[in-house]
């Protein structure tokens, strides 16, 4: 990770020491959504580098609190490191492809977003088994989306799609266009799934906290978040594929 020296060394060190607890807090929160083979200590190490980089770049004259400034960079460093890992089993990758293709096929046939019951029937699964599959896929989409430091015209934080370079044409689209397409895709989500994404990525609420707001269990929130991301992924693939073929 490249370091800059916008902040004097003594100020940088003080910021790092004062906020080192933030790294551990974010790492532990992230670890709750990861398989056990991912070491929390590794996340803390990577996050600490992100904190040092944030302290080096920080300018108090911008008026942005350092806590908010650092949080994005610490989280970003952890997510970047996780995307470099290949810890998802092949069976989970196959299941994700199956869910995605089923959602895309039903959307084309029904001309609307399919319900969970319709997705389960198309996959020849009981609905409870589909929900179990979504539970297994939750950690695979970790890093697919995250907030940007900048805000949109309405002052709300922007959400970014973190592109997987292995997904071909998607990685070739400019970020600004991708964000526009993502915003449009989010607007088409079922209301409850859209609400969950807003609470999770914009309000930074935990899955348990969102469950309390919605009156459902934490596992159910996780399932709906995973399904929402599957819908977004298939929408963007369909849109970008059509544009590439045009």
VEXVOGU-183396 format. One record per residue (C-alpha): residue in one letter; x, y, z. Coordinates in steps of 0.5 Angstrom, whole numbers, plus 500, padded with zeros to 3 digits. Layout:
! VEXVOGU-183396
+----+-----+-----+-----+
! aa !  px !  py !  pz !
+----+-----+-----+-----+
!  a !   X !   Y !   Z !
...
+----+-----+-----+-----+
This chain:
! VEXVOGU-183396
+----+-----+-----+-----+
! aa !  px !  py !  pz !
+----+-----+-----+-----+
!  x ! 500 ! 500 ! 500 !
!  x ! 503 ! 507 ! 498 !
!  x ! 504 ! 512 ! 504 !
!  x ! 503 ! 519 ! 503 !
!  x ! 506 ! 525 ! 507 !
!  x ! 500 ! 530 ! 507 !
!  x ! 500 ! 530 ! 515 !
!  x ! 506 ! 531 ! 519 !
!  x ! 509 ! 525 ! 522 !
!  x ! 508 ! 527 ! 530 !
!  x ! 500 ! 528 ! 528 !
!  x ! 500 ! 522 ! 524 !
!  x ! 502 ! 517 ! 529 !
!  x ! 498 ! 521 ! 534 !
!  x ! 492 ! 519 ! 530 !
!  x ! 494 ! 512 ! 529 !
!  x ! 495 ! 511 ! 536 !
!  x ! 488 ! 514 ! 538 !
!  x ! 484 ! 510 ! 533 !
!  x ! 487 ! 504 ! 533 !
!  x ! 481 ! 501 ! 537 !
!  x ! 477 ! 503 ! 531 !
!  x ! 481 ! 497 ! 527 !
!  x ! 479 ! 492 ! 531 !
!  x ! 472 ! 494 ! 532 !
!  x ! 471 ! 494 ! 524 !
!  x ! 475 ! 487 ! 524 !
!  x ! 471 ! 484 ! 529 !
!  x ! 465 ! 486 ! 525 !
!  x ! 467 ! 484 ! 519 !
!  x ! 469 ! 477 ! 521 !
!  x ! 462 ! 475 ! 523 !
!  x ! 460 ! 475 ! 516 !
!  x ! 466 ! 471 ! 514 !
!  x ! 468 ! 463 ! 514 !
!  x ! 472 ! 461 ! 520 !
!  x ! 479 ! 460 ! 516 !
!  x ! 479 ! 467 ! 515 !
!  x ! 484 ! 470 ! 521 !
!  x ! 482 ! 476 ! 525 !
!  x ! 489 ! 478 ! 526 !
!  x ! 490 ! 478 ! 519 !
!  x ! 484 ! 483 ! 518 !
!  x ! 487 ! 487 ! 524 !
!  x ! 494 ! 488 ! 520 !
!  x ! 491 ! 490 ! 514 !
!  x ! 486 ! 495 ! 517 !
!  x ! 492 ! 498 ! 521 !
!  x ! 496 ! 499 ! 514 !
!  x ! 489 ! 502 ! 512 !
!  x ! 489 ! 507 ! 518 !
!  x ! 496 ! 509 ! 517 !
!  x ! 495 ! 511 ! 510 !
!  x ! 489 ! 515 ! 512 !
!  x ! 493 ! 518 ! 518 !
!  x ! 498 ! 520 ! 513 !
!  x ! 493 ! 523 ! 508 !
!  x ! 488 ! 526 ! 513 !
!  x ! 488 ! 534 ! 512 !
!  x ! 484 ! 537 ! 518 !
!  x ! 482 ! 543 ! 514 !
!  x ! 477 ! 539 ! 510 !
!  x ! 473 ! 539 ! 516 !
!  x ! 471 ! 532 ! 515 !
!  x ! 472 ! 528 ! 522 !
!  x ! 478 ! 523 ! 522 !
!  x ! 474 ! 518 ! 524 !
!  x ! 469 ! 518 ! 518 !
!  x ! 475 ! 519 ! 514 !
!  x ! 479 ! 513 ! 517 !
!  x ! 473 ! 508 ! 517 !
!  x ! 473 ! 508 ! 509 !
!  x ! 480 ! 507 ! 508 !
!  x ! 480 ! 501 ! 514 !
!  x ! 474 ! 498 ! 511 !
!  x ! 477 ! 499 ! 504 !
!  x ! 484 ! 496 ! 506 !
!  x ! 480 ! 490 ! 509 !
!  x ! 476 ! 488 ! 503 !
!  x ! 481 ! 489 ! 498 !
!  x ! 485 ! 484 ! 502 !
!  x ! 479 ! 479 ! 502 !
!  x ! 478 ! 480 ! 495 !
!  x ! 485 ! 477 ! 493 !
!  x ! 483 ! 471 ! 497 !
!  x ! 480 ! 465 ! 494 !
!  x ! 477 ! 462 ! 500 !
!  x ! 470 ! 460 ! 497 !
!  x ! 469 ! 453 ! 496 !
!  x ! 467 ! 451 ! 489 !
!  x ! 460 ! 448 ! 491 !
!  x ! 459 ! 455 ! 493 !
!  x ! 461 ! 458 ! 487 !
!  x ! 456 ! 453 ! 483 !
!  x ! 451 ! 455 ! 487 !
!  x ! 452 ! 463 ! 486 !
!  x ! 452 ! 462 ! 479 !
!  x ! 445 ! 457 ! 479 !
!  x ! 442 ! 463 ! 483 !
!  x ! 444 ! 468 ! 479 !
!  x ! 442 ! 465 ! 473 !
!  x ! 435 ! 463 ! 476 !
!  x ! 434 ! 470 ! 478 !
!  x ! 436 ! 472 ! 471 !
!  x ! 431 ! 467 ! 467 !
!  x ! 425 ! 468 ! 471 !
!  x ! 426 ! 476 ! 471 !
!  x ! 426 ! 475 ! 463 !
!  x ! 420 ! 470 ! 463 !
!  x ! 416 ! 474 ! 468 !
!  x ! 418 ! 481 ! 466 !
!  x ! 419 ! 483 ! 474 !
!  x ! 423 ! 481 ! 480 !
!  x ! 421 ! 474 ! 482 !
!  x ! 419 ! 472 ! 489 !
!  x ! 423 ! 467 ! 493 !
!  x ! 418 ! 462 ! 492 !
!  x ! 418 ! 463 ! 485 !
!  x ! 426 ! 462 ! 485 !
!  x ! 426 ! 456 ! 490 !
!  x ! 421 ! 453 ! 485 !
!  x ! 425 ! 454 ! 479 !
!  x ! 431 ! 451 ! 482 !
!  x ! 426 ! 445 ! 485 !
!  x ! 428 ! 447 ! 492 !
!  x ! 424 ! 448 ! 498 !
!  x ! 424 ! 455 ! 500 !
!  x ! 427 ! 453 ! 506 !
!  x ! 433 ! 450 ! 502 !
!  x ! 434 ! 456 ! 498 !
!  x ! 434 ! 460 ! 504 !
!  x ! 440 ! 456 ! 507 !
!  x ! 443 ! 456 ! 500 !
!  x ! 443 ! 464 ! 501 !
!  x ! 446 ! 463 ! 508 !
!  x ! 452 ! 460 ! 505 !
!  x ! 453 ! 465 ! 500 !
!  x ! 453 ! 471 ! 504 !
!  x ! 460 ! 471 ! 505 !
!  x ! 462 ! 471 ! 498 !
!  x ! 459 ! 477 ! 496 !
!  x ! 463 ! 481 ! 502 !
!  x ! 466 ! 487 ! 498 !
!  x ! 462 ! 487 ! 492 !
!  x ! 459 ! 493 ! 495 !
!  x ! 461 ! 499 ! 499 !
!  x ! 461 ! 506 ! 500 !
!  x ! 465 ! 512 ! 497 !
!  x ! 468 ! 518 ! 501 !
!  x ! 464 ! 523 ! 497 !
!  x ! 456 ! 524 ! 497 !
!  x ! 451 ! 525 ! 492 !
!  x ! 447 ! 531 ! 490 !
!  x ! 442 ! 530 ! 495 !
!  x ! 448 ! 529 ! 500 !
!  x ! 447 ! 521 ! 501 !
!  x ! 453 ! 517 ! 501 !
!  x ! 455 ! 514 ! 494 !
!  x ! 455 ! 506 ! 494 !
!  x ! 460 ! 503 ! 489 !
!  x ! 460 ! 496 ! 486 !
!  x ! 467 ! 493 ! 487 !
!  x ! 468 ! 490 ! 480 !
!  x ! 471 ! 483 ! 480 !
!  x ! 476 ! 483 ! 474 !
!  x ! 474 ! 476 ! 472 !
!  x ! 467 ! 478 ! 470 !
!  x ! 469 ! 480 ! 463 !
!  x ! 466 ! 486 ! 460 !
!  x ! 463 ! 489 ! 467 !
!  x ! 471 ! 490 ! 469 !
!  x ! 471 ! 495 ! 462 !
!  x ! 466 ! 499 ! 464 !
!  x ! 468 ! 506 ! 467 !
!  x ! 466 ! 507 ! 474 !
!  x ! 462 ! 513 ! 473 !
!  x ! 457 ! 509 ! 468 !
!  x ! 457 ! 503 ! 473 !
!  x ! 455 ! 507 ! 479 !
!  x ! 449 ! 510 ! 475 !
!  x ! 447 ! 503 ! 473 !
!  x ! 448 ! 501 ! 480 !
!  x ! 443 ! 506 ! 482 !
!  x ! 438 ! 505 ! 477 !
!  x ! 438 ! 497 ! 479 !
!  x ! 437 ! 499 ! 486 !
!  x ! 431 ! 503 ! 485 !
!  x ! 428 ! 497 ! 482 !
!  x ! 429 ! 492 ! 488 !
!  x ! 423 ! 490 ! 492 !
!  x ! 422 ! 495 ! 497 !
!  x ! 424 ! 491 ! 503 !
!  x ! 431 ! 489 ! 500 !
!  x ! 432 ! 496 ! 498 !
!  x ! 431 ! 498 ! 505 !
!  x ! 436 ! 493 ! 508 !
!  x ! 442 ! 495 ! 503 !
!  x ! 440 ! 503 ! 505 !
!  x ! 441 ! 501 ! 512 !
!  x ! 447 ! 496 ! 512 !
!  x ! 451 ! 501 ! 507 !
!  x ! 449 ! 508 ! 508 !
!  x ! 447 ! 507 ! 516 !
!  x ! 452 ! 502 ! 517 !
!  x ! 447 ! 498 ! 521 !
!  x ! 449 ! 491 ! 523 !
!  x ! 445 ! 485 ! 521 !
!  x ! 442 ! 484 ! 528 !
!  x ! 440 ! 492 ! 528 !
!  x ! 437 ! 492 ! 522 !
!  x ! 433 ! 485 ! 524 !
!  x ! 430 ! 489 ! 530 !
!  x ! 428 ! 495 ! 525 !
!  x ! 424 ! 490 ! 521 !
!  x ! 422 ! 485 ! 526 !
!  x ! 426 ! 479 ! 523 !
!  x ! 432 ! 475 ! 525 !
!  x ! 439 ! 477 ! 523 !
!  x ! 439 ! 471 ! 519 !
!  x ! 433 ! 473 ! 515 !
!  x ! 436 ! 480 ! 514 !
!  x ! 443 ! 476 ! 511 !
!  x ! 439 ! 472 ! 506 !
!  x ! 435 ! 478 ! 504 !
!  x ! 441 ! 482 ! 503 !
!  x ! 445 ! 476 ! 499 !
!  x ! 438 ! 476 ! 494 !
!  x ! 438 ! 483 ! 493 !
!  x ! 446 ! 483 ! 491 !
!  x ! 444 ! 477 ! 486 !
!  x ! 439 ! 481 ! 483 !
!  x ! 443 ! 487 ! 482 !
!  x ! 449 ! 483 ! 479 !
!  x ! 444 ! 479 ! 474 !
!  x ! 441 ! 486 ! 472 !
!  x ! 448 ! 489 ! 471 !
!  x ! 451 ! 483 ! 467 !
!  x ! 444 ! 484 ! 463 !
!  x ! 445 ! 491 ! 462 !
!  x ! 452 ! 491 ! 460 !
!  x ! 452 ! 485 ! 456 !
!  x ! 446 ! 488 ! 452 !
!  x ! 451 ! 495 ! 451 !
!  x ! 457 ! 491 ! 449 !
!  x ! 453 ! 487 ! 444 !
!  x ! 450 ! 493 ! 441 !
+----+-----+-----+-----+
